[in-house]
Amino acid sequence: MDGETWRHYVEDLEHNLQDLSHRLQRGAYQAKPVRRAYILKSDGRRRRPLGVTALEDKIAQRAAVEVLNAIYEEDFVDFSHGFRPGRSPHNALDQLYIGIHEKKVNWVLDLDIRSFLDPSIQCPLIHEIGLVDRPPL
């Protein structure tokens, strides 16, 4: 996105990571705009958007994931699957199949929370954990 390559970045990796870390700690880091590309879906007729992020944005995002996983992973129940390390939608479907056939199930709820955290949505959870008034990290 910004023209920076992994090959170039690792030439002075220690310095680059230290600089990125200091900018993140000071709150001086500014994410670059995401470049939008569109790729064809399997039907060949429709396209889906794909966001291409800058190299340092990818590094900062991965670091945030590692920190948040370390903090919150122990709080998840075993049947939680969304975006967790070592879990996939296939694991979730396998567990659902077993649960439906081995337990008494009266209903199954399927919902799409794609827009749940949109800025236009008033989310009580976001207000409850205080993410509105402060940055998440």
N, C-alpha and C positions, 0 to 999 in steps of 0.2 A: 504494500500500500504506500509506504513512505519511501520506497526505494532501498531500504536497509535489508541486507540479506543475512542469513544465519552465518554464512562463511565469513563475511566481513565483521559481523558482531563478535564472533568468537576470537577474532584476532587479538582483541583486547578485552576479553570476557570479564576478568576480575574488575577492571576499572569500570566497564559499562554496567555491570550488575551493581557495583557500589554506588555509582552515580544514580541509577534508577532507584535504588533503595533509599538514598538520601532524599531524592525528589518526592518519593511516596511518603516518607516520614514527615517531611516539611509541609505536605499538602500542595506542593508546587507541580506535581505531575499533571499534565494535561493529556488526556487520551486524544488520539488523532481521529478525525472523521472516518467512519467506516465506509469503504467503497462498496457500492451495491452492484452485484452482478446477478444475472438471471440465468438459470440452467433449466434445460428441458426436463419435465417429469417423464416417467416411464411411458406414459401414453403418447409422448411425442407432440402433443398439441398444446399443453399448458406448460407454463414456466413457473418456477418457484424462486423467490429471492434468496440470495446468498450474500452474507456480509463478509467482506474481506478486511480483516483488521491488520493494523501495523504490527511489526515484530515486537516492539516493547509492550504494546497493549496485550499481546498474547502472553508474554512473560508475566506481566502484572496480574492478568486475569488468572493464570495458572497458580501464581503464588497465593492469591486470594482464595482460590478453591482449596488449596492445601491447608491454609489456616482455618477456614470455615469447616472443612471436613474434620480436622483434628478437634475442633470445639464441639460440633454438633452431632457427629456420627454416633456417639454413645447414647444420645437421646432418642434416636430413631428406633421404632419397633421393628422386629424382624421382617414383617411383611411390607414395610415401606420400600419402594423400589426406585422412585423417581430420581434420576441423575446421581445415583450413589455409586461409589467405587465397586466394581465387580458385579454390578447388577445391570439387568437389561430388561427391556419390555418382554422379551421371551421368558425370562425368569418369572416375571410378574404373571404372565399368562399361564405358565406351568403351575404356579402356586394357586392361582384362581381356579384352574381346572380341578386340581386336587381338592381344594377347599369346598367347591360346589358338590363334588361327588362323595366326599367323606363327611360332610357336615350338613345340618339342616339349614338351608338357605331360603329365605322368603323373598329376597329381592337383591338385585345387583345395581349399583349406582355407577354410571359412566358419565363423566363430565369433562369438559375442555376448559382449562383455566388459563388459556392463552393470554387473555386480557386482564387477568386478576390483578397484576401489579402495575397496570397502566397508570400514569399520573392522573388521568381523569377519573379514576375509580377511587372512591373513599374506602380504603381498606382498614378496618379496625385493627387487624394484626400489625400492620406497619406502624400505626400510631401506638399500639400497646408496647411494642419492643423498642420504640423510640427512633426508628430509622428516618422519620420525617425531618427532625431537627438536627441530625448529625450525620456525617458520612458513615457508611457501614464499617470502614476499617480505619 
